[in-house]
Amino acid sequence: MELCFKGGSELIKLILDRETKDASIASSKTGYKITPIKWRMLFDKGKEEQQEKITDTLTDDEFKQIINIDMQKKGYVLINDISSSR
């Protein structure tokens, strides 16, 4: 799945594969180049293991909602949701 967020003039693109737990990001910090990140970076520091176990039980839609809510708290709005079906 790909989720694109906008906050002010900043754009963030998250590319997430829940099956393989691969994650990548493209943002101003990466020069908008797709850069792999550790899956656990999606979770709050110190709560990674607990939050990962919880999110593993969620559907894709529920997982996207959690990511969206967290990004909204940081001032970002979801502008594009590209979900790939296999």
Secondary structure, 3 states (H helix, E strand, C coil): CEEEEEECCEEEEEEEECCCCEEEEECHHHCCCCEEECHHHHCCCCCHHHHHHHHHCCCHHHHHHHHHHHHHHCCCEEEEEECCCC
